[in-house]
Amino acid sequence: MRTIEHVSLIGLGAIGSAYAAKLHAMDNQCLQVLADASRIERYRRQGVFVNGTRYDFNYVTPDTPVDPPDLVLVAVKYDGLEDAMESLRGHIGPNTIILSLMNGISSEEMLGEAFGMHRVLYGMCVEIDALRTDTSVTYSTFGRVCFGEKTNKVISPKVEAVRSLFERAGIPYEIPEDMQRTMWWKFMINVGINQTSAVLRAPYGVFQQQKDARDVMHAAMREVVALSKKVGVNLTEEDIERFHPVLNALSPDGKTSMLQDIEAGRTTEVEYLAGAVCKLGRAHNVPTPINDMLLKMIRVLQNGHA
């Protein structure tokens, strides 16, 4: 079995920082963080803190000559993915594995188009409640990463190599047999809670305690369930219920990434959540009134006119 010894990570936000800290703690020479020169200067000046501990990662710029890593972790937002792929072009070797930790259901295909699907594994993070303020990240629940090939009835060498790395680093993981269905389940969750939390300005505790908030979340989720049946994924009402224990395990004060983006004045991923739902709805003749409204509302919020 191949061993992953060198990892590059691009995207030092809440998720990226949490995973970088685990890898750095395992072996401080295994990880390099890819960023532009101005970001690197800020990270070095201010430090990157995860749960109160400062991490001085190994940083490289896109034009720094490096040996191709064994694994690239992509943890940027969708609006930064094109730039991230351009930055990665000099860092992908013939045996480099690429694993996306992004939300949504389209980053893998975008990375595959740029670098070849034979290098790309599907991935997503669940149950982590990380909060980012500038270069400081805190979380009370780390959650786990679900990853693998599109189907995992037989574990491929790439998946086995990443699994071995995660075990060495103490990163909880799951390898679902049907990764596509798992991706759609997470997509449904993000469409539901990320977007409604952004509009309601509500942390997880509001959804844990108030049925009205959950009802709005469920309404957005059910449009994804309807679409999943059109593409052969076939989510059900039980998949919505399966999210409730996950929700209840999160910190009541925790906030979704989209709510954090709204509060910080950053561009959100609404075009890849509600926007994707609405586009699929038109393609499959499925009504999506809740996501149509969420798309418009969040566009207004992120444009600063609310």
Summary of the structure (lengths in Angstrom):
residues: 306
radius of gyration: 18.7
end to end distance: 54.1
largest distance: 54.2
contacts: 1037
relative contact order: 0.12
helix: 52%
strand: 15%
